[in-house]
Amino acid sequence: MYEGQGGADPAAPDGAAVAGTQGPDGVARREGDRLRFVGAATRRIARGIDLDEIVLGLCRATVPTFSDAILVYLRDPLPVGDERPVGPVVLRLRRTDRLRPIDDLTGAGAGAGAGTEGAGAAGAAGELDFSQLPLVGPQGDLPAAELCEIRPGGALAEVLRGVRPVFGSAAGAKDALPELLGSEHPIPRGQRAILAPLRGRRRVIGSAVFLRSPERPAFEQNDLLVAAQLATHTALGIDKAVLYGREAYIADELQRTMLPDSLPQPTGVRLASRYLPAAETARVGGDWYDAIPLPGSRVALVVGDVMGHSMTSAAIMGQLRTTAQTLAQLDLPPAEVLHHLDEQAQRLGSDRMATCLYAVYDPVSHRITIANAGHPPPVLLHLGGRAEVLRVPPGAPIGVGGVDFEAVELDAPAGATLLLYTDGLVESRLRDVWTGIEQLRERLATTAQLTGLDHPPPLEALCDDVLDMLGPGDRDDDIALLAARFDGIAPSDVAYWFLDPEETAPGRARRFARRALTRWGLEELQDSLELLVSEVVTNAVRYAERPVTLRLLRTDVLRCEVGDDSPQLPRQRRARETDEGGRGLFLVNRMARRWGATRLSSGKVVWFELPLPGAPDRR
């Protein structure tokens, strides 16, 4: 059966020879060789996880021990689970492997092989021309000619429906092989080809063609049993690989949709982030990060970690992240946000535990307020290269219930970088969390010194450098990383006033705005700004009972913020010709670069932005 291979079976672990045997014990020895070969080959196939590994395992296990060449066809596309095909069944040549150079396989210049059934000169009529077989790489990047559409009721369809491997000389296979390989390829005579359907758990998903050259003995009846074993293990492995690939795709999509598609670009701060799953086999987890713009040019920075890295953890993470975004829009203090998150976690279940760190950065005051719920403390990298682990109250994890959270307010100097992270970055089975935090602090300080003490390291490169500190045994958990570079807004770029809610407030607001524009050299914006400020302040005065706030900020745009104590948000509407009012927000919408309104715990803020002279108007 395995004659002519000149050595040991490369697939067998013990290197057992598979050379042919003669004599009274030959049959028994050949049966033993078959069993050892099938065992080693199926183990090699089973080692594969993805589709290409399984197909490659089949090819390497059978060539040269079982056949001189192999062609593997798979359905395109491969069905997943209980999916039913909606169109014609198409097979695509996934991979071919062959033993020796083409001349050796075709037997060019050789005479009849001794003791070989049907052997003759190479290129004899009806023999398969191996030189026509394409050498296909594992990428499966093939032209359209390598596709085979299975005709209902055709010979190939009947052979595949029968499931059992057949010789190429069998009645049905004589017509099935030309349909599969193409009529331009000569078909081998005798028992030099085996066509083995690949049947998964529910349906045929492809076929394998085993080929032998004229130099070695033809296939025997027992070889059909070997081909059946190989085809069964391969098909079941492919089925599992397809299901695993679908699950991995779903996990990736779930994790991607639960995390921000992109980070916002708030005024006075630059952001960068990273997320790494725990492993290729555990692509989902409960770690998340977020950056949420707040009224007054502030931004909320959030990082959290739901215990575990499973689909359940990811689902809980998505609920907590949505809750945090909703609470942030209410402009609640950080400690109050964690309190409500704790209540939400308890509603989700008694064992829903998570850690979370919630921080609010104000670029005008250059301050940051942080509240912690059992999360590792953030690290602040100062402009001079000093890295500091911030002392924030540790707090209890979210979901414990009945605990208070404490917030602390710290300086956030311009040029400093705040690093928020989950425990997967600093804790593993090889090191405790505080050892990891100290290593992180030292890594940040070293990176800053290599970059230079006069300017901070680039934010994206800093995130990559932090992740490079992970060793081979440091990936026990998924990792979320959020880095914030504090640029701040200089006091000279901020103008702030209080206006009593009376009829003269719009006029005073116009004068204040005109004065600020003159100081900043932005007189070109005077007409537009005075008109829009007048409209927004007039609307605020109509409903306010306490003083109205007016703030102008000059950054890459000119931003105006008007706050009052009325929670009712303005709505743009189409005014009728007879209406005396109702056109203020229409003007704001037409003339401003952007505008919006945010409800606060003490009222609301209406804001709009105007592009600076010479800057592109990016609406």
PEVENWO-V123323 format. One record per pair of residues at least 4 apart in sequence whose C-alpha atoms are under 7 Angstrom apart, sorted by the first residue. I is the first residue (numbers start at 1). J is the second residue. D is the distance in Angstrom with one decimal. If there is no record, write none. Layout:
i={I	I}
j={J	J}
d={D	D}
//
This chain:
i={1	1	1	1	2	2	2	2	2	3	3	3	3	4	4	5	5	5	6	7	8	8	8	8	9	9	9	9	9	10	11	11	11	12	12	12	12	13	18	21	22	25	26	27	28	29	30	31	32	33	34	35	36	37	38	38	39	40	41	41	42	42	42	43	44	44	45	45	45	45	46	48	48	48	49	49	49	50	50	51	51	51	52	52	53	54	54	54	54	55	56	57	58	58	59	59	59	62	62	63	63	63	63	63	64	64	67	67	67	68	68	68	68	68	69	69	69	69	69	69	70	70	70	70	70	70	70	71	71	71	71	71	71	72	72	72	72	72	72	72	73	73	73	73	73	73	73	74	74	74	74	74	74	74	75	75	75	75	75	75	76	76	76	78	79	80	80	81	88	89	89	90	90	90	90	91	91	91	91	92	92	92	93	93	94	95	95	95	95	96	96	100	100	101	102	102	102	103	103	104	105	105	106	106	106	106	107	107	107	107	108	110	111	111	112	112	112	113	113	113	113	116	116	116	116	117	117	118	119	119	120	120	123	123	126	126	126	126	127	127	127	127	128	128	128	128	129	136	142	148	150	150	151	152	153	153	154	155	155	155	155	156	156	156	157	158	159	159	159	160	160	163	163	164	164	164	165	165	165	165	165	165	165	166	166	166	166	166	166	167	167	167	167	167	168	168	168	168	168	168	168	169	169	169	169	169	170	172	173	175	176	177	178	178	178	179	181	188	188	191	191	192	192	192	192	193	193	193	193	194	194	194	195	195	195	195	196	196	196	196	196	196	197	197	197	197	197	198	198	198	198	198	198	198	198	199	199	199	199	199	200	200	200	200	200	201	212	212	219	222	223	224	225	226	227	228	229	230	231	232	233	234	235	236	237	238	239	240	241	242	243	244	245	246	247	248	249	250	251	251	251	252	252	252	253	254	255	255	255	258	259	260	263	263	264	265	266	266	266	267	268	268	268	268	268	269	269	269	269	269	270	270	270	271	271	271	272	272	272	272	272	273	273	273	274	274	274	275	275	275	276	276	276	277	277	277	277	277	277	278	278	278	278	278	278	279	282	284	284	284	284	285	285	285	285	285	285	285	286	286	286	286	286	286	286	286	287	287	287	287	287	287	287	288	288	288	288	289	289	289	289	289	290	290	290	291	291	291	291	292	292	292	293	293	293	294	294	294	294	294	295	295	297	298	298	298	298	299	299	299	300	300	300	301	301	301	302	302	302	303	303	303	303	303	304	304	304	304	305	305	305	305	306	306	306	306	306	307	307	307	308	309	310	311	312	313	314	315	316	317	318	319	320	320	321	322	323	323	324	324	324	325	326	327	327	327	328	330	330	330	331	331	332	332	332	333	334	334	334	334	334	334	335	335	335	335	335	336	337	338	338	339	339	340	341	341	342	342	342	342	343	343	343	344	345	345	345	345	346	346	346	348	352	353	353	353	354	354	354	355	355	355	355	355	356	356	356	356	357	357	357	357	358	358	358	359	359	359	359	360	360	360	361	361	361	362	362	362	363	363	364	364	364	364	366	366	366	366	367	367	367	367	368	368	368	368	369	369	369	369	370	370	370	371	371	371	371	372	372	372	372	373	373	373	373	373	374	374	374	374	375	376	376	377	377	377	378	378	378	378	378	379	379	379	379	379	379	379	380	380	380	380	380	380	380	380	381	381	381	381	381	381	381	381	382	382	382	382	382	383	383	383	383	383	384	384	385	385	385	385	386	387	387	387	388	392	393	395	396	412	412	413	414	414	414	415	415	415	415	416	416	417	417	417	417	418	418	418	419	419	419	420	420	420	421	421	421	421	422	422	422	423	424	424	424	424	424	425	426	426	426	427	427	427	427	428	428	428	428	430	430	431	431	432	433	434	435	436	437	438	439	440	441	442	443	443	444	445	446	447	448	448	448	448	449	451	457	458	459	460	461	462	463	464	465	470	489	493	493	494	494	494	495	495	495	495	496	496	496	497	497	497	498	498	498	498	499	499	499	499	500	500	500	501	501	501	501	501	501	501	502	504	505	506	506	506	506	507	508	509	509	509	510	510	510	510	511	512	513	513	514	514	515	516	517	517	517	517	518	518	525	526	527	528	529	530	531	532	532	533	534	535	535	536	537	537	538	540	540	543	544	544	544	545	546	548	548	549	549	549	550	550	550	551	551	551	552	552	552	553	553	553	554	554	557	557	557	557	558	558	558	558	559	559	559	560	560	560	561	561	561	561	562	562	562	563	563	563	564	564	564	565	565	565	566	566	567	567	567	569	569	572	572	573	575	575	575	583	584	585	586	587	588	589	592	592	592	593	593	593	593	593	593	594	594	594	595	595	595	596	596	596	597	597	597	598	598	598	599	599	599	600	611	611}
j={20	217	219	220	18	19	20	65	66	19	20	216	217	19	216	19	64	65	19	17	15	16	17	18	15	16	17	18	65	15	40	41	61	16	36	37	40	40	33	26	26	29	30	31	32	33	34	35	36	37	38	39	40	41	42	226	43	44	45	61	46	230	233	47	57	61	54	57	58	234	237	53	54	57	53	54	241	54	241	55	238	241	56	138	57	58	234	237	238	59	60	61	62	234	63	70	97	66	67	67	68	69	98	99	68	99	210	211	212	98	99	211	212	213	97	98	99	210	211	212	96	97	98	208	209	210	211	95	96	97	208	209	210	93	94	95	96	207	208	209	91	92	93	94	206	207	208	91	92	93	94	205	206	207	89	90	91	92	205	206	90	91	92	205	83	242	243	243	149	149	150	147	148	149	150	147	148	149	206	146	147	148	146	147	140	136	137	138	140	135	136	104	105	105	106	130	131	107	108	108	130	213	122	129	130	213	121	122	214	215	122	121	120	121	119	120	121	119	120	214	215	215	216	217	218	217	218	190	214	215	124	214	127	129	186	187	188	189	186	187	188	189	185	186	187	188	186	140	146	180	156	157	157	157	157	158	158	159	172	175	176	160	176	179	161	162	163	172	173	197	204	197	199	196	197	228	194	195	196	197	224	227	228	170	173	194	195	196	224	173	191	193	194	195	173	174	191	192	193	194	195	173	174	189	190	191	174	176	177	179	180	181	182	183	187	183	185	192	193	218	219	211	212	218	219	209	210	211	212	209	210	211	207	208	209	210	207	208	209	227	228	231	204	206	207	208	231	204	205	206	207	208	231	232	235	203	204	205	232	235	204	205	235	236	239	236	216	218	223	226	227	228	229	230	231	232	233	234	235	236	237	238	239	240	241	242	243	244	245	246	247	248	249	250	251	252	253	254	255	283	284	256	283	284	257	258	259	284	314	318	288	290	271	291	291	270	293	297	299	297	363	486	487	488	489	484	485	486	487	488	484	485	486	483	484	485	459	460	482	483	484	481	482	483	480	481	482	479	480	481	478	479	480	282	283	284	285	478	479	282	283	475	476	477	478	283	309	309	310	311	314	308	309	310	311	313	314	478	305	306	307	308	309	313	314	317	304	305	306	422	478	479	480	303	304	305	480	302	303	304	480	482	301	302	303	299	300	301	302	299	300	301	298	299	300	298	299	300	329	331	598	605	362	360	361	362	363	360	361	362	359	360	361	358	359	360	357	358	359	356	357	358	420	421	355	356	357	422	354	355	356	422	313	317	353	354	355	313	353	354	313	313	314	315	316	317	318	319	320	321	322	323	324	341	325	326	327	341	328	337	341	329	330	331	332	337	332	599	600	601	600	601	336	337	601	337	338	358	359	370	371	407	339	371	405	406	407	340	341	342	405	343	405	344	345	398	346	398	399	401	347	399	401	348	349	352	398	399	350	352	399	352	399	397	398	399	397	398	399	373	374	375	397	398	372	373	374	375	371	372	373	375	370	371	372	368	369	370	371	368	369	370	367	368	369	366	367	368	488	489	488	489	490	491	411	412	413	488	409	410	411	412	409	410	411	412	407	408	409	410	407	408	409	405	406	407	408	392	393	394	395	394	395	396	397	398	394	395	396	397	394	422	423	389	390	392	389	390	418	419	420	387	388	389	390	418	419	441	387	388	389	390	416	417	418	419	385	386	387	388	416	417	418	444	386	387	415	416	417	415	416	453	455	456	453	454	445	448	449	453	445	441	444	445	441	408	406	405	400	416	486	486	486	487	488	456	485	486	487	485	486	483	484	485	486	483	484	485	482	483	484	481	482	483	425	480	481	482	479	480	481	427	428	476	477	478	479	479	433	436	437	431	432	433	436	432	474	475	476	473	474	435	436	436	437	438	439	440	441	442	443	444	445	446	447	466	448	449	450	451	452	453	456	457	453	457	462	462	463	464	465	466	467	468	469	474	493	553	554	552	553	554	516	551	552	553	550	551	552	549	550	551	547	548	549	550	505	547	548	549	505	547	548	505	541	544	545	546	547	548	541	508	509	510	534	537	538	511	512	513	533	534	514	530	533	534	515	516	517	530	518	526	519	520	521	522	523	526	522	523	529	530	531	532	533	534	535	536	588	537	538	539	584	540	541	562	542	544	564	566	564	565	566	565	565	563	564	562	563	564	561	562	563	560	561	562	559	560	561	558	559	560	558	559	609	610	611	612	609	610	611	612	608	609	610	607	608	609	605	606	607	608	605	606	607	604	605	606	603	604	605	602	603	604	603	604	599	603	604	597	599	585	586	582	579	582	583	587	588	589	590	591	592	595	608	609	610	609	610	611	617	618	619	608	609	619	607	608	609	606	607	608	605	606	607	604	605	606	603	604	605	604	615	617}
d={6.7	7.0	6.8	6.9	5.9	6.0	6.1	6.3	6.2	5.2	4.9	6.5	6.9	7.0	5.9	6.9	6.9	6.7	7.0	6.1	5.3	5.6	4.1	6.0	5.7	6.1	5.9	6.1	6.2	6.6	5.6	6.1	5.7	6.4	6.9	6.3	5.0	6.9	6.0	5.0	4.9	6.2	6.0	6.1	6.2	6.2	6.1	6.3	6.2	6.0	6.0	6.1	6.2	5.9	6.0	6.7	6.2	6.3	6.3	5.1	6.0	6.5	6.4	6.3	5.6	6.8	5.4	4.7	5.6	6.5	6.7	4.7	4.6	6.9	6.3	6.8	6.1	6.5	5.1	6.4	5.8	5.6	5.9	6.5	6.0	6.4	6.7	6.7	6.8	6.4	6.1	5.9	6.2	6.9	6.0	6.6	6.2	4.8	5.9	5.3	5.6	6.2	6.7	6.2	5.3	5.6	5.9	5.6	5.3	5.7	5.2	5.9	5.0	6.3	5.5	4.1	6.2	6.2	5.2	6.7	5.5	5.5	6.6	7.0	5.6	4.7	6.1	6.1	4.5	6.9	5.7	5.1	6.8	6.0	5.7	5.4	6.3	6.1	4.5	6.5	5.8	5.3	4.4	5.4	5.2	5.2	6.1	5.2	5.5	6.6	6.3	5.9	4.1	6.5	7.0	5.6	4.3	6.1	5.4	5.4	5.6	5.7	6.0	6.8	5.8	6.4	6.2	6.8	6.9	5.9	5.7	6.7	5.6	4.3	6.0	5.8	5.0	6.2	6.6	6.1	4.7	6.4	5.8	6.7	5.2	5.3	6.5	6.4	6.4	6.2	5.5	6.1	6.3	6.6	6.2	6.5	5.7	6.0	5.4	6.6	6.8	5.6	5.4	6.6	6.2	6.6	7.0	5.0	7.0	7.0	5.3	6.2	6.3	5.4	5.4	4.3	5.9	5.5	6.6	6.9	5.4	6.8	6.0	4.9	6.9	6.3	6.2	6.8	5.0	6.9	6.7	6.9	6.2	6.6	5.7	5.6	5.6	5.9	6.1	5.8	4.2	6.0	6.9	4.8	4.9	4.7	6.3	6.7	6.4	6.0	6.7	6.1	6.6	6.2	6.0	6.6	6.4	6.4	5.9	5.7	4.9	6.2	4.2	6.6	6.0	6.3	6.8	6.5	6.9	5.3	6.8	5.4	6.8	6.6	6.7	6.7	6.5	5.5	4.1	6.3	5.9	6.7	6.0	6.5	6.9	5.6	5.4	6.5	6.9	6.9	5.7	5.8	4.5	6.3	5.2	6.0	6.1	6.9	4.8	5.5	6.5	6.4	5.9	6.3	5.3	5.9	6.2	6.2	5.7	6.6	6.2	5.8	5.0	4.8	7.0	6.6	6.6	6.2	6.7	5.4	5.4	5.8	5.2	5.1	5.9	6.7	5.5	4.6	6.6	5.6	5.1	6.8	7.0	6.0	4.7	6.7	5.6	5.2	6.2	6.6	6.7	6.5	6.8	6.1	4.2	6.4	6.9	5.6	5.7	4.9	4.8	6.9	5.3	6.5	5.1	5.6	4.0	5.7	6.6	5.5	5.9	6.3	4.9	5.1	5.8	6.6	7.0	6.8	6.0	6.7	6.1	6.1	6.3	6.3	6.0	6.0	6.3	6.1	6.0	6.2	6.0	6.1	6.1	6.3	6.1	6.1	6.3	6.0	6.0	6.2	6.2	6.0	6.1	6.2	6.1	6.1	6.1	6.0	6.1	6.2	5.8	6.0	6.5	7.0	6.0	6.2	6.4	5.8	6.9	5.5	6.4	6.7	6.9	6.6	6.9	6.7	6.3	6.9	6.9	6.1	5.4	6.5	4.9	4.3	5.7	6.5	5.5	4.8	5.3	6.5	5.7	5.0	6.8	5.7	4.7	6.4	6.4	6.1	6.0	5.2	6.7	5.3	4.5	6.1	5.9	5.0	6.7	5.6	4.6	6.3	5.6	5.1	6.7	6.7	5.0	6.3	6.9	4.4	6.5	5.9	6.5	5.9	5.9	4.5	4.0	6.2	6.8	5.7	5.7	6.3	6.3	6.5	3.6	5.4	7.0	5.8	5.1	6.3	5.3	4.4	6.4	6.4	5.7	4.7	4.7	5.2	5.7	4.2	6.1	6.9	6.7	6.5	5.8	5.7	5.3	6.4	5.9	5.4	4.2	6.4	6.4	6.5	6.0	5.0	6.4	6.7	5.6	4.8	6.3	5.5	5.0	6.7	6.2	4.4	6.3	5.0	5.1	6.8	6.8	7.0	6.7	6.7	7.0	6.8	5.6	4.7	6.4	5.7	5.5	6.9	5.6	4.4	6.4	6.0	5.1	6.2	5.8	4.7	6.4	5.8	5.5	6.9	6.5	6.6	5.5	4.1	6.3	6.8	5.4	5.2	6.4	6.4	5.9	6.1	6.1	4.2	6.5	6.6	6.1	5.8	5.9	5.8	6.3	6.1	6.2	6.0	6.2	6.5	6.2	6.0	6.2	6.2	6.1	6.7	6.3	6.3	6.2	6.9	6.0	7.0	6.9	6.4	6.8	6.8	6.5	6.1	6.2	6.2	5.4	6.2	5.5	6.4	6.1	6.1	6.8	6.3	6.5	5.9	6.5	6.6	5.5	6.7	6.3	5.4	5.3	5.8	5.6	6.4	6.2	6.1	7.0	6.5	6.8	6.2	6.2	6.7	6.4	4.6	4.9	6.3	6.4	7.0	6.9	6.4	6.6	5.8	6.6	5.0	5.6	6.7	5.2	6.6	5.9	6.5	5.7	4.9	5.7	5.0	6.7	5.4	5.2	5.0	4.9	5.7	6.2	5.1	6.7	5.5	6.1	4.6	6.1	6.0	5.9	5.5	6.5	6.6	5.4	4.2	6.3	5.5	5.2	6.6	6.1	4.4	6.6	5.7	5.6	6.2	4.1	5.4	6.2	5.2	6.9	7.0	6.3	5.1	6.0	6.1	6.8	5.7	4.7	4.9	5.6	5.4	6.3	5.9	6.5	5.6	4.3	6.3	5.4	5.4	6.4	6.8	5.9	4.3	6.6	7.0	6.3	5.7	5.7	6.3	4.6	5.0	4.8	6.1	5.3	5.0	4.8	4.5	6.8	6.9	6.5	6.7	6.2	6.6	6.1	5.9	6.8	5.6	5.1	6.8	5.6	4.5	5.9	5.9	5.2	6.8	5.7	5.1	6.3	6.7	6.8	5.7	4.6	6.3	6.4	5.9	4.3	6.3	5.6	5.0	6.4	6.9	5.3	6.2	7.0	4.5	6.5	5.4	5.2	6.7	6.5	5.8	5.0	6.8	5.6	5.1	5.9	5.7	5.8	5.7	6.4	5.4	6.8	6.5	6.5	5.9	6.9	6.9	6.9	6.9	5.2	4.8	5.7	6.7	6.4	5.5	5.7	5.9	5.6	6.8	5.5	4.4	6.1	5.7	5.1	6.5	6.0	4.6	6.6	5.9	5.1	6.2	6.9	5.6	4.5	6.3	5.8	5.5	6.8	5.6	6.9	6.7	4.8	5.6	5.0	5.8	5.5	4.1	5.6	5.9	5.3	4.5	5.8	6.6	5.2	6.9	5.8	6.8	6.9	6.3	6.5	6.4	6.2	6.2	6.3	6.1	6.2	6.2	6.0	6.2	6.3	6.1	6.1	7.0	6.2	6.3	6.2	6.2	6.1	6.5	6.5	6.0	5.9	5.7	6.4	6.0	6.4	6.5	6.1	6.2	6.4	6.3	7.0	5.6	6.6	5.7	5.1	5.8	4.7	6.6	6.9	5.6	5.1	6.6	5.8	4.4	6.6	5.9	5.2	6.5	6.1	5.7	4.7	6.4	5.9	5.3	4.9	6.2	6.5	4.5	6.2	6.5	4.8	6.2	6.6	6.7	5.7	6.4	6.4	6.4	6.0	6.3	5.0	5.7	5.8	6.5	6.2	6.1	6.9	6.9	6.1	5.1	6.7	6.4	6.2	6.3	6.2	6.8	6.3	6.2	6.4	6.3	5.9	4.9	5.6	6.9	6.2	5.8	5.9	5.9	6.2	6.3	5.9	6.0	6.4	6.3	6.0	5.9	5.9	6.4	5.3	6.3	6.1	6.8	6.3	5.9	6.1	6.2	5.8	5.7	5.7	6.8	6.4	5.7	5.0	5.5	5.0	6.6	5.8	4.7	6.7	5.8	5.1	6.6	5.7	4.6	6.5	5.8	5.1	6.6	4.8	6.5	6.4	5.9	4.9	5.4	5.5	5.1	6.2	6.4	5.9	4.4	6.5	5.5	5.5	6.3	6.5	5.8	4.3	6.8	5.6	5.3	6.2	5.7	4.2	6.3	5.7	5.8	6.7	5.7	3.9	6.4	4.7	6.3	6.1	4.4	5.5	6.5	6.9	5.5	6.4	6.9	6.1	5.4	6.2	6.4	6.4	5.9	6.2	6.0	5.5	6.9	6.2	5.7	5.4	5.4	5.2	6.4	6.7	6.8	5.1	5.6	5.3	6.4	5.5	4.0	6.3	5.9	5.6	6.5	5.6	4.3	6.3	5.5	5.4	6.6	6.0	4.2	6.6	4.9	6.2	5.7}
//
